[in-house]
């Protein structure tokens, strides 16, 4: 597989073996694999996994493998493309159903408590957790679209459907990243509110996430960014990836017992170690979203 020449606008040039679309699909495939694992860990701490709770556990890896298969096929057949779209559409459906189940459970908890709405919002089961499946699926569906010429908004779905979008593909991707940062910021605020923000460091993810949200949505709204815009966008995403790694280390340390051991329940519910890695995920996605060919600017992406 020959290397393609790309650049991160205003920052650096690089050689990469995959196009931006295939890189995004690779990102989606790996995320679906991890979502299956994360869902299993989240459900297993209840002691008993209900029959319908196995759906996302198995669906994540299966859909992820389908996506990765298509990524490394030089010329996917129409049947493989249809299978890819079915895997992504079903991931979207799993996310919607999971969100409905989680909200139903959260409302039952709400009905059985006498606390305030804010207390319920902080301590209720994570109703928005399954929305990760929806976000990843939307990224995959957008990645499956070819835009020719670049930044024209003219979309082609593997020859099956053609249409013109009001936003460029890059702008649409950045909107998803920005909304992802917004969701991660809200989630971090609610999670840390459980401890009352006792440690000042718990504000880092909230404030950094809010800043990244503003930067990314601003960049998404700008069809012709300046080199300064590109530089701010790049370093913001790099910084958020650093915050995510730092948060992972701090959560891991918080989960250590007095004997220096780690229990599965503490990893998932006390200070969830996977949660800060969402910022690393979004930072990577933010950088991939703005990749553009340096040798063939008119190529599809």
C-alpha positions, 0 to 999 in steps of 0.5 A, a space after each residue: 500500500 503506497 503512502 499518500 502525501 497529506 498535510 495538517 493545515 498550517 502545521 506539518 506535512 506527512 505521509 500516510 498509507 490511508 486516505 482521510 476517508 479510510 483513516 476515519 473508517 479505521 477510527 470507527 472500526 477500532 472504536 466499535 471494538 472498544 465500545 463493545 468492551 466498555 459496554 460489557 464492563 459497564 453492565 457486568 458490575 450489575 452482577 447479572 447481564 440481562 438478555 438485551 444488554 448483550 446486544 451492544 456487547 456483541 454488536 460493537 466487535 462484529 460491526 467493528 470487524 466489518 468496518 475494518 474489513 472494508 478499510 483494507 479492501 483496495 476496491 470494495 465490492 458493492 456488496 461489501 459497501 452495503 454490508 458496511 452501511 448496514 453495520 453503521 446503520 445498525 450501530 446507530 439503531 443500537 445507540 438509539 435503543 440503548 439511550 431509550 433503555 438508559 433513560 427509562 432506567 434513569 426515570 425509574 430511579 428519579 421516581 424513587 427518589 426525593 432529591 432535587 432534579 440536579 441531584 438526580 441528574 448527577 447520580 442517575 445511571 448514565 442515560 447518554 452513555 449509549 449515544 457513543 454508538 450513535 456518534 461513532 456511526 455518524 462519523 462512519 456514515 460521513 466517512 463513507 461519503 466521497 466529496 469531489 471536488 474537495 470542500 465542494 459539499 458534493 457528496 457521492 456514496 460509493 456510486 449509490 447516491 449523489 447529493 450536495 450538502 450545505 456544509 463541506 465534509 470537513 465542516 460536518 466532521 468538525 461539527 461532530 467533534 465539537 458536539 462530542 467535546 460538548 458532551 464530554 464536557 457535560 459528562 465530566 462536569 456531572 461525574 466530578 460533581 459527585 465528589 463535589 469538585 473536592 480536588 481543583 484538578 477535577 476542573 481541568 477536563 471541564 474547562 479544557 473541554 469547554 474551550 475545545 468545544 468553542 474552538 472546534 465549533 468556531 472552526 466548523 463554522 468557518 469555510 475558509 479558515 486562516 493559518 492562525 485558525 488552523 494553528 489554534 485548532 491543531 494545538 487545542 486538539 493536541 492539548 486535549 489529548 494531553 488532558 485525556 492522558 493525564 485524566 487516565 493516569 489520575 483516574 487509575 491512581 484514584 482506583 488504587 485500593 489501600 493495598 495497591 490493587 485495582 478492582 473491576 467495580 472501581 475501574 468502571 464506577 468509582 473513577 472510570 478509567 475509560 472516560 478521560 480517553 474520550 478526549 484523546 479520541 476526540 483530539 485524534 478525530 479533530 486532527 484527522 478531520 482537517 487532513 488534506 492531500 498536499 499533492 492532489 488537492 482535488 482528490 476525493 476525501 
